[in-house]
């Protein structure tokens, strides 16, 4: 039993993750800023049931603070609907980036995107620099398109440029493709 949660608010410079995993009677919790060294704590409990109970309690606390379920990385194991949602959000972001219009709608859309695709953004988030050009948005969209089966491609006039080798995993979707 495990979970990965993120909390993103680009305006308030927040880009955090929190994860928890139950293994036997231990609950391991890890947290930090996305893309940076994390902190870790192992709770040694007397039974699996106690570990699960503490897990559910901590998850509920984080969700009450605004954390949302996500994944530590995106690869071809993610659901088509999540990848498609991320691509659709990039389609919304693209004209804002192209026109250098970083208004509230841009920030709201960027936050939604970052909840699906956790991205290291540095210690001081500058929403106007997350994507510096429309070409950056297009590159990210191409990477996400490469994770979709060909019949699931959204109608965004982008082709599937790269596909991981059979069984391969895209290890860092926001840089040039590297496969393992």
Secondary structure, DSSP 8 states (H G I E B T S, - for coil): -EEEEEEEEGGGTEEEEEEEEEETTEEEEEEEETTS--EEEEEE-SSHHHHHHHHHHHHHHHHHTT-EE--SS--TTS-HHHHHHHHHHHHHHHHHHHTT---HHHHHHHHHHHHHS-----SS--GGGSS-SHHHHHHHHHHHHTTS-GGG--SSS--------TT--BS-TTSS--B-
